[in-house]
Every structure is written in C-alpha cells, then in structure tokens.
Amino acid sequence: MIRVLYRQPDGTVRFDVRPDEIQALAREPAGLLWVDLVEEPAASCEPILRGSFGFHPLAVADALIQSHVPKVDDWGDYLYVVLHAVAYDQHDGDMITLELDVFWGKTYVVTHQGRTLDAVERVWAACQRDERHLASGTGYLMYRLADELVSDYMPAVEGIDETIDGIEDQVFLAPPATLPERIFTLKRSLLHLRRIIAPQREVLNKLARGDFAVVAPDDRVYFRDVYDHLVRMYDITESLRDLVGGVLETYLSVVNNRMNEVMKTLTLITTLFMPLSFLAGFFGINFFAPATPLDAWTDKPAFLLAIVVMVVTPAIMYVWMRRRAWM
C-alpha cells in the first residue's frame, strides 16, 4: 500500500495526491509531504525512492533490505534514519522487532514499513484528524514517529516484568521442568532488547545534538526528550537482566535444596533400617536351624528378644536424630 498526504501552505491537507505529483510537491518550500510505503514490494518502492525523490541507490538498497540496526546516515539534503519498534510475545517469551526506514528532508518525510507498525498508524490517524500535527514541519513529524515507536517499548518491558514475577512464584512453589528454558528465553529477549535500545539511543542523541542540517534548532529539544526516554528504558532493561539472573540463581538454589532434602530423607531411612538389616542378616544365616546345638540362642525367648531389638532400635535412633535436629 502506498499512501500520501500533503499539507498545503494554507493548512489544508490533501490525501488524493497522485504518484506523478510527488516529485513536484517534494520541492515545494512551504508544504509538507508524507509518503508512506507499507508492505510494498521493492519493484513498487524503488521508482518512487530513486525516481521521484532521487535518493542515493545505497540508501534505497538499505531501506529495502530491512536488516539493519538503528542508525542515521547524512546524505546532505536529507537523512536516512533506521528505527526499530518492538513487541513482546508474553506466551512464547520472544521479543519481536520491526524496522522503520525514514527518509527525512526539509519538506518531506518518506517512511518504509516492511510490516505495518502500530506506532506509524497512530501518527497517520492523528494527522488525519488534526492538521496541526503537520503544522510544525517535518522535524515535529519525525519526532512524533520516534516518540510513538519508543512508547511501545514500555508495554514490552512491562510484559517481561510480569513474566519474571510469574516465574518467581513458580520457583518457590512447584517449578515445571520447562522453567529453565523459559528463563533462558527471557534472558535472550532482554539481550535482544538491549541490542536495539543501545544503538537507537545513539541515533536520538545525534538528532538531539543538531549535527545535521535537516534538524532545525527548535526541534532538537523534542529528540532530547525521546533520548531521555530511551536512557531510562535502557536502565530498566539492565535492571531486568540482573533480576532474571537472580531468578536463575534462586531456581538453582531451590532445586539444590530440594535435592538435599531428598538425599537427607533417603539417608535417614537407610540409617534407620541399617540395624534391621544387620540383625536380619545375622539371624538369617540358618541361625534358628543350626547344625550344631545352640538351644539357648534358638529358642522362643531369643527369637522374641531379636524382634524387640529390631523394633526398638530404629525408634531409639529416630528419637536421637530428632533431638539432634537432623530431621
């Protein structure tokens, strides 16, 4: 889908721009042109990007590949900016990243989405409702896009936080066998999020410093605001990584403690039955039917005494172990 809106100098917004008008409208000094390429094949995007706007072939190729980390390239009259949106799948624990490529000039913004992004849809709907979102120029429009993308990071972070809370509850109750896999998936998702936030933070830092001619001095404060959000998000991500590491250590400690309890119980049972095994073995070697005369050892009192010893000895050992707090 290719959609175009154009804010004319008098403030009216056109949504019926034809493809053959794009090149002329992009050069209007008082207007604002936004071309959004949504899930379009490269064969449809390339004529617009290279023909209508004259973007450099390398920048166009980068936009159509959809496999870059966040970055900003200065091409003189325009900037090529790569930003990332994130979404967290709380069921599978995977972090999904979607790329947004932006060509940003003085009078135009061209966005390319490999998959539809909710943040861009919200900005587009806001511009349709109120043309004042376009009145401040392309810098403010670029800020709105970046801000909406970054605002979607918080639900993902909150989803990870809720997942960690659920895992913590399971650790101390009855952890399933798949719990370590979930923990490592969570660590991988946080690492992926960190790898996205760190370079995107640097992109916003460059835009906030005003190193580029396209960025107006009045627009720098907006990008500084988004940069502050990303710095805070990065710190939260680092805290969550430490928390996940602590959860893993706690899980291993709980498993070891439970294993120690099991081994302790088995050891106590073995110890309690050790006298029984000795007595049963001692008297079981044809003791009560000997070949030699041992009447004193094989009559009924001796048998009863052996039974009493076999019953009383484990009981005495059990009381003794309880008093020493071994169980």
Sequence and secondary structure as in RCSB ss.txt:
>XXXX:A:sequence
MIRVLYRQPDGTVRFDVRPDEIQALAREPAGLLWVDLVEEPAASCEPILRGSFGFHPLAVADALIQSHVPKVDDW
GDYLYVVLHAVAYDQHDGDMITLELDVFWGKTYVVTHQGRTLDAVERVWAACQRDERHLASGTGYLMYRLADELV
SDYMPAVEGIDETIDGIEDQVFLAPPATLPERIFTLKRSLLHLRRIIAPQREVLNKLARGDFAVVAPDDRVYFRD
VYDHLVRMYDITESLRDLVGGVLETYLSVVNNRMNEVMKTLTLITTLFMPLSFLAGFFGINFFAPATPLDAWTDK
PAFLLAIVVMVVTPAIMYVWMRRRAWM
>XXXX:A:secstr
 EEEEEE TTS EES   GGGHHHHHT TT EEEEEEES  HHHHHIIIIIIS   HHHHHHHHH    SEEEE 
SSEEEEEEEEEEEETTTTEEEEEEEEEEEESSEEEEEESS  HHHHHHHHHHHH THHHHT HHHHHHHHHHHHH
HTHHHHHHHHHHHHHHHHHHHHS   TTHHHHHHHHHHHHHHHHHHHHHHHHHHHHHHHT STTS GGGHHHHHH
HHHHHHHHHHHHHHHHHHHHHHHHHHHHHHHHHHHHHHHHHHHHHHHHHHHHHHHHHHTTTTTS SS  HHHHSH
HHHHHHHHHHHHHHHHHHHHHHHTT  
